[in-house]
Amino acid sequence: MTSKKKEKYSLILDAAQKVIAENGYHGAQVSRIAKEAGVADGTIYLYFKNKEDILISLFQSRLGELVEQFNARIGEAGSASEALRQICEIHFTQLERNIELAYVTQIELRQSSLELRKAIGQAVKPYIQLIEHMVRRGMETGEFRADLDPKLTRLLLFGAMDEVVTSWLISGCKYSLAPLVEPTVGFFLRGLR
């Protein structure tokens, strides 16, 4: 993709994020996304097959960016505990900074069709696998208990972070997520050690 096409692709994804956050996935019209992006309706279909493809691409793009941040920060972490702390911190701070993305990832995922949820699940998979990798790393180094089930542990960790952000959204974002990093991670680390 040329840089001009990449720019337009990004504009469309940014517009889709905004429109879906404001109107919900089912209430978001492709024409509204096009208008928000400043492109003709037909231009959308040069980049995406349909509205579902836009939402899937949005998840792949945004979660891919988060996974890149996780990988960069985890490389600096000296332990599995610190890596999990970094993951939680990035998860909370990035979604707090981007409330539109938080609405799309936390609310819209739960309201979409089974097929769409499966496709989005594939976009979330690298994130979940990263958490599992950190759990396994901690088990291998003796930092975490050897009797942990890494797959269950990763689901519990991800589920807890997910629920904290969802509750924050439902409350109207009346508080900051940043102070919740340490209590969230600390709770799990006590169980993992």
C-alpha positions as CSV (number, residue, x, y, z in Angstrom):
1,M,0.0,0.0,0.0
2,T,1.4,3.4,-0.9
3,S,1.7,6.0,1.8
4,K,-1.2,7.9,0.4
5,K,-3.4,4.8,0.6
6,K,-2.2,4.0,4.1
7,E,-3.1,7.5,5.1
8,K,-6.6,7.2,3.7
9,Y,-7.0,3.7,5.3
10,S,-6.0,5.2,8.7
11,L,-8.4,8.1,8.2
12,I,-11.2,5.7,7.5
13,L,-10.3,3.6,10.6
14,D,-10.1,6.7,12.8
15,A,-13.5,7.8,11.5
16,A,-15.0,4.4,12.0
17,Q,-13.8,4.3,15.6
18,K,-15.4,7.7,16.3
19,V,-18.7,6.9,14.5
20,I,-19.0,3.4,16.1
21,A,-18.2,4.8,19.6
22,E,-20.8,7.5,19.2
23,N,-23.6,5.4,17.5
24,G,-22.8,1.8,18.3
25,Y,-21.8,-0.7,15.6
26,H,-25.3,-1.4,14.5
27,G,-26.2,2.3,14.4
28,A,-23.0,3.3,12.5
29,Q,-23.6,3.8,8.8
30,V,-20.9,3.4,6.2
31,S,-22.0,6.8,4.8
32,R,-21.5,8.5,8.1
33,I,-18.0,6.9,8.4
34,A,-17.2,8.2,4.9
35,K,-18.4,11.7,5.8
36,E,-16.3,11.7,9.0
37,A,-13.3,10.5,7.1
38,G,-13.8,13.2,4.4
39,V,-14.1,10.6,1.6
40,A,-16.8,9.6,-0.8
41,D,-19.0,6.6,0.3
42,G,-17.6,4.5,-2.6
43,T,-14.1,5.1,-1.4
44,I,-14.8,3.0,1.7
45,Y,-15.4,0.0,-0.5
46,L,-12.0,0.4,-2.2
47,Y,-10.4,-0.4,1.2
48,F,-13.1,-2.6,3.0
49,K,-15.6,-5.2,1.9
50,N,-18.3,-4.1,4.2
51,K,-19.0,-2.6,7.7
52,E,-18.0,-5.9,9.4
53,D,-14.6,-5.7,7.6
54,I,-14.1,-2.2,8.9
55,L,-14.7,-3.2,12.5
56,I,-12.5,-6.3,12.2
57,S,-9.7,-4.1,10.6
58,L,-10.2,-1.6,13.4
59,F,-9.6,-4.2,16.0
60,Q,-6.6,-5.7,14.1
61,S,-5.0,-2.3,13.7
62,R,-5.6,-0.9,17.2
63,L,-4.9,-4.1,19.1
64,G,-1.8,-4.7,16.9
65,E,-0.5,-1.2,18.0
66,L,-1.1,-2.2,21.6
67,V,0.7,-5.5,21.2
68,E,3.7,-3.6,19.7
69,Q,3.7,-1.3,22.7
70,F,3.6,-4.3,25.0
71,N,6.4,-6.1,23.2
72,A,8.6,-2.9,23.4
73,R,8.0,-2.4,27.1
74,I,8.2,-6.1,28.0
75,G,11.7,-6.2,26.5
76,E,12.7,-3.7,29.2
77,A,11.0,-5.6,32.0
78,G,13.4,-7.7,34.1
79,S,10.8,-10.2,35.4
80,A,7.5,-11.8,34.4
81,S,5.8,-9.8,37.2
82,E,7.2,-6.5,35.8
83,A,6.1,-7.5,32.3
84,L,2.5,-8.2,33.5
85,R,2.6,-4.8,35.3
86,Q,3.6,-3.2,32.1
87,I,0.8,-4.9,30.1
88,C,-1.8,-3.8,32.6
89,E,-0.4,-0.2,32.7
90,I,-0.5,0.1,28.9
91,H,-3.9,-1.5,28.7
92,F,-5.4,0.9,31.2
93,T,-3.6,4.1,30.1
94,Q,-4.1,3.6,26.4
95,L,-7.8,3.0,26.8
96,E,-8.2,5.9,29.2
97,R,-6.5,8.2,26.7
98,N,-8.6,6.9,23.9
99,I,-12.2,6.6,25.2
100,E,-13.6,6.0,21.7
101,L,-11.4,2.9,21.3
102,A,-12.4,1.8,24.8
103,Y,-16.1,2.0,23.9
104,V,-15.5,0.0,20.7
105,T,-13.3,-2.7,22.3
106,Q,-15.3,-3.0,25.5
107,I,-18.9,-2.5,24.5
108,E,-19.2,-3.2,20.8
109,L,-17.4,-6.6,20.9
110,R,-20.1,-7.9,23.2
111,Q,-23.0,-6.7,21.0
112,S,-21.8,-8.1,17.7
113,S,-22.8,-11.3,16.0
114,L,-21.1,-14.6,16.8
115,E,-19.3,-14.6,13.4
116,L,-18.0,-11.1,14.0
117,R,-16.9,-11.9,17.5
118,K,-14.9,-14.9,16.2
119,A,-13.1,-12.7,13.7
120,I,-12.4,-10.1,16.3
121,G,-11.3,-12.9,18.7
122,Q,-8.5,-13.6,16.2
123,A,-7.4,-10.0,16.5
124,V,-7.3,-10.3,20.3
125,K,-5.4,-13.7,20.2
126,P,-1.9,-12.2,20.0
127,Y,-2.6,-10.2,23.1
128,I,-3.9,-13.2,25.1
129,Q,-0.9,-15.2,23.9
130,L,1.5,-12.5,25.1
131,I,-0.1,-12.7,28.6
132,E,0.2,-16.5,28.5
133,H,3.8,-16.3,27.5
134,M,4.6,-14.0,30.5
135,V,2.8,-16.5,32.8
136,R,4.9,-19.4,31.4
137,R,8.1,-17.3,31.7
138,G,7.3,-16.7,35.3
139,M,6.7,-20.4,35.9
140,E,9.9,-21.4,34.2
141,T,12.0,-19.0,36.2
142,G,10.4,-20.0,39.5
143,E,8.9,-16.6,40.0
144,F,5.4,-18.0,39.7
145,R,4.0,-21.3,41.1
146,A,4.7,-24.3,38.9
147,D,1.1,-25.7,39.4
148,L,-0.6,-22.8,37.5
149,D,-2.7,-23.5,34.4
150,P,-1.3,-20.9,32.0
151,K,-4.3,-20.8,29.7
152,L,-6.8,-20.3,32.6
153,T,-4.4,-17.7,34.2
154,R,-4.2,-15.7,31.1
155,L,-8.0,-15.6,30.8
156,L,-8.3,-14.5,34.4
157,L,-5.7,-11.7,34.0
158,F,-7.2,-10.5,30.7
159,G,-10.8,-10.8,32.1
160,A,-9.9,-8.7,35.1
161,M,-8.3,-5.9,33.1
162,D,-11.3,-6.1,30.7
163,E,-13.8,-5.8,33.6
164,V,-12.0,-2.9,35.2
165,V,-12.1,-0.9,32.0
166,T,-15.8,-1.9,31.3
167,S,-16.8,-0.8,34.8
168,W,-14.9,2.5,34.3
169,L,-16.8,3.1,31.0
170,I,-20.2,2.2,32.6
171,S,-19.5,4.6,35.5
172,G,-19.1,7.5,33.0
173,C,-15.3,7.5,33.3
174,K,-15.6,9.3,36.6
175,Y,-12.1,8.2,37.9
176,S,-8.7,7.5,36.5
177,L,-7.6,4.0,35.5
178,A,-3.9,4.6,36.2
179,P,-4.2,4.2,40.0
180,L,-5.9,0.8,39.5
181,V,-2.9,-0.8,37.8
182,E,-1.0,-1.6,41.0
183,P,-4.0,-3.0,42.9
184,T,-5.1,-5.1,39.9
185,V,-1.6,-6.5,39.2
186,G,-0.8,-6.9,42.9
187,F,-4.0,-9.0,43.4
188,F,-2.9,-11.4,40.7
189,L,0.8,-11.5,41.6
190,R,-0.1,-12.7,45.2
191,G,-1.9,-15.6,43.7
192,L,0.7,-16.4,41.1
193,R,3.7,-16.5,43.5
